[in-house]
Amino acid sequence: MAQAKEVHFSPMDSANGDKPLRKISEAFKDIANCINSQNQNPQQLELAPFSRACSLVSPLFRCLGIAFKFAEMDYVAKVNDLCETSKSISTLQSMMEKDIEANCVRKPGSHTRNLLRVKRGLDMVRILFEEIIVSEENSLKNPASKAYSEVFSPYHGWAVRKAVAAGMYALPTKAQLLQKLNEDEVSAKSEMQNYVAASTLVIVYIDRLFQSRELGIDW
């Protein structure tokens, strides 16, 4: 299986000419290709390249500021758990089976529970990118609000939802976000479209893993 490239960056890397958005889209295209490959067992996805690809997304939450601080902290912690777990467990399937055997799937801190939370982070970014691509506005408030409401809001209490709504007014503009990512609008839309296409396949794949084991995905 092709290995996703392990590259770490911060929002300030753009000053050095780095292309974090390209790294994200390429990493997820690698994962999507692995899922699609006829030469691979479609029931097995390696945890190490998956978790490394997910780690590349972490700074995006940081770029969005205080509105998504909760997402950054939660996502980063859970991706770190998957990265550490990948040192001893080879595939997502094996990881889930071990939690099922230990009867700890829904317990806080379980790897399977963390995977579900990470998947939601990927889904939030997917919707955010979809909305940015079609929006003519410089404001990110509407794209970010829709991404939050569709993915995270159903699982949050009133206090968190209110804090996120307040934080939406502190979001960077689209121009500021693209500057942080060292992209112009044309290149950014291309990389965002690549991520949307690849991540959609990955998200559906993970949902099917949960559903095939009758674990559900709404918890």
matplotlib code that plots the C-alpha trace (Angstrom):
import matplotlib.pyplot as plt

x = [0.0, 1.3, 2.4, 1.1, 4.0, 4.7, 5.1, 4.4, 3.6, 2.3, 0.2, 3.4, 5.0, 3.6, 6.3, 8.7, 6.8, 5.3, 2.1, 0.1, -3.1, -1.4, 0.1, -3.3, -4.9, -2.1, -2.1, -5.9, -5.6, -3.1, -5.6, -8.4, -6.3, -5.5, -9.2, -9.9, -6.9, -8.0, -4.7, -5.5, -8.0, -10.8, -11.5, -8.1, -6.8, -3.5, -3.6, -0.2, -0.7, -4.2, -3.3, -0.4, -2.8, -5.2, -2.3, -1.8, -5.3, -4.7, -3.3, -6.3, -8.4, -5.7, -6.0, -9.7, -9.1, -11.1, -14.4, -12.9, -10.5, -12.6, -12.3, -8.5, -7.9, -10.2, -9.1, -5.4, -5.6, -7.5, -5.2, -2.2, -3.8, -4.3, -0.7, 0.6, -1.7, -0.5, 2.9, 1.4, -1.8, -1.6, -5.1, -8.2, -10.1, -7.8, -8.0, -11.8, -11.9, -9.6, -12.0, -15.0, -13.4, -12.5, -16.1, -14.8, -15.9, -18.0, -15.8, -14.0, -10.4, -11.1, -9.4, -12.6, -14.4, -11.4, -11.6, -15.2, -14.4, -11.5, -13.8, -16.1, -13.2, -12.4, -16.1, -16.2, -13.2, -14.8, -18.0, -16.1, -14.1, -17.2, -18.8, -15.6, -15.3, -18.8, -18.9, -18.1, -17.8, -14.6, -16.2, -15.9, -18.8, -21.4, -19.2, -17.9, -21.3, -22.8, -19.9, -20.2, -24.0, -24.0, -21.2, -20.6, -23.7, -25.9, -23.4, -22.8, -24.7, -26.1, -23.0, -20.6, -22.9, -23.2, -19.4, -18.9, -21.5, -19.7, -16.3, -17.6, -17.2, -13.4, -12.8, -10.1, -11.3, -10.9, -8.1, -6.3, -6.8, -5.4, -2.4, -1.7, -1.9, 0.3, -2.3, -4.1, -7.8, -7.3, -4.8, -6.6, -9.9, -8.1, -6.5, -9.8, -11.7, -9.0, -9.5, -13.3, -13.2, -10.7, -12.0, -15.6, -14.4, -12.5, -15.4, -17.8, -15.3, -15.0, -18.8, -19.2, -16.7, -18.8, -22.1, -20.8, -20.0, -23.4, -21.6, -23.6, -22.1, -24.4, -22.9]
y = [0.0, 3.4, 5.3, 8.8, 11.3, 12.3, 16.0, 18.4, 22.1, 25.0, 27.9, 30.0, 27.6, 29.5, 32.1, 29.4, 28.6, 25.4, 24.1, 22.5, 22.3, 20.3, 17.9, 17.3, 16.6, 14.4, 12.4, 11.7, 10.9, 8.2, 6.8, 6.9, 5.1, 2.4, 1.9, 1.8, -0.4, -3.7, -5.2, -4.5, -6.3, -3.7, -4.8, -3.6, -0.1, 0.5, 2.7, 4.3, 6.1, 7.0, 8.6, 10.5, 11.9, 12.9, 14.7, 17.0, 18.4, 19.5, 23.0, 23.9, 24.0, 26.3, 28.6, 29.0, 30.5, 30.5, 29.3, 25.9, 25.7, 22.9, 21.0, 21.5, 20.3, 17.3, 16.4, 16.7, 14.5, 11.8, 11.8, 11.5, 8.5, 6.8, 7.7, 6.1, 3.1, 2.5, 1.5, -1.7, -2.3, -2.4, -1.7, 0.1, -3.1, -4.8, -1.8, -1.9, -5.7, -5.4, -2.8, -4.9, -7.9, -5.8, -4.4, -0.8, 0.6, 3.4, 4.2, 7.5, 7.0, 3.9, 3.9, 3.2, 6.1, 8.3, 7.2, 8.2, 11.7, 12.0, 11.1, 13.9, 16.3, 15.2, 15.6, 19.1, 20.2, 18.5, 20.5, 23.7, 23.3, 22.5, 25.7, 27.8, 26.5, 27.7, 30.9, 34.3, 35.9, 36.7, 35.9, 32.3, 32.7, 31.0, 28.1, 27.5, 27.8, 25.2, 22.8, 23.1, 22.7, 19.6, 17.8, 18.9, 20.8, 17.7, 16.3, 19.6, 21.1, 24.7, 26.2, 24.9, 25.8, 29.4, 29.7, 28.5, 30.9, 33.8, 32.6, 32.7, 36.5, 36.0, 33.8, 34.9, 36.0, 33.7, 35.8, 35.6, 31.8, 31.4, 33.6, 31.3, 28.3, 29.9, 29.5, 31.8, 31.3, 29.1, 26.8, 26.6, 25.6, 22.9, 21.4, 21.7, 19.9, 17.1, 16.8, 16.8, 14.0, 11.8, 12.5, 11.6, 8.1, 7.8, 9.0, 6.6, 3.8, 4.5, 4.8, 1.4, -0.1, 1.0, 0.0, -3.5, -4.2, -2.7, -0.1, 2.9, 6.3, 8.7, 8.6]
z = [0.0, -0.9, 2.2, 2.8, 3.2, 6.8, 6.8, 9.7, 9.3, 11.1, 9.8, 9.5, 7.1, 4.2, 4.7, 3.6, 0.5, 1.9, 0.4, 3.2, 1.2, -1.5, 1.0, 2.5, -0.9, -2.0, 1.2, 1.0, -2.7, -1.7, 0.9, -1.6, -4.2, -1.7, -1.1, -4.8, -5.7, -7.2, -6.0, -2.3, -0.1, 0.1, 3.7, 4.9, 5.3, 6.9, 10.1, 9.8, 6.5, 7.4, 10.7, 9.1, 6.5, 9.2, 11.1, 8.1, 8.5, 12.2, 11.4, 9.3, 12.5, 14.0, 11.0, 11.6, 15.0, 18.2, 16.6, 16.0, 19.0, 20.4, 17.2, 17.0, 20.6, 20.2, 16.7, 17.5, 20.6, 18.8, 15.7, 18.0, 19.6, 16.2, 15.2, 18.4, 18.0, 14.5, 15.9, 17.3, 15.2, 11.5, 10.1, 11.0, 11.0, 13.5, 15.8, 15.7, 16.3, 19.4, 20.9, 20.1, 21.8, 24.8, 24.9, 25.0, 21.7, 23.1, 26.1, 26.2, 25.0, 22.9, 19.6, 17.7, 19.4, 18.5, 14.9, 14.7, 16.1, 13.6, 10.8, 11.8, 11.7, 8.1, 7.2, 8.6, 6.5, 3.4, 3.8, 4.6, 1.4, -0.7, 0.5, 0.0, -3.6, -4.6, -2.5, -4.1, -0.7, 1.2, 4.5, 5.8, 8.2, 6.1, 4.9, 8.4, 10.0, 7.6, 8.1, 11.9, 11.9, 9.7, 11.4, 15.0, 16.2, 16.7, 19.3, 21.2, 24.1, 24.1, 25.7, 23.1, 20.2, 21.6, 22.0, 18.4, 17.1, 18.8, 17.5, 13.9, 14.0, 14.6, 11.6, 9.1, 5.7, 2.7, 1.5, 4.9, 5.0, 1.5, 2.5, 5.5, 3.2, 0.5, -2.2, -4.6, -5.3, -8.4, -6.9, -3.6, -5.3, -7.2, -4.1, -2.1, -4.9, -4.8, -1.0, -1.3, -3.8, -1.9, 1.6, 0.5, -0.4, 2.8, 5.0, 3.3, 3.8, 7.5, 7.9, 6.3, 8.7, 11.6, 10.0, 8.9, 12.6, 13.7, 15.8, 14.4, 13.6, 15.5, 19.0]

ax = plt.figure().add_subplot(projection="3d")
ax.plot(x, y, z, "-o")
ax.set_aspect("equal")
plt.show()
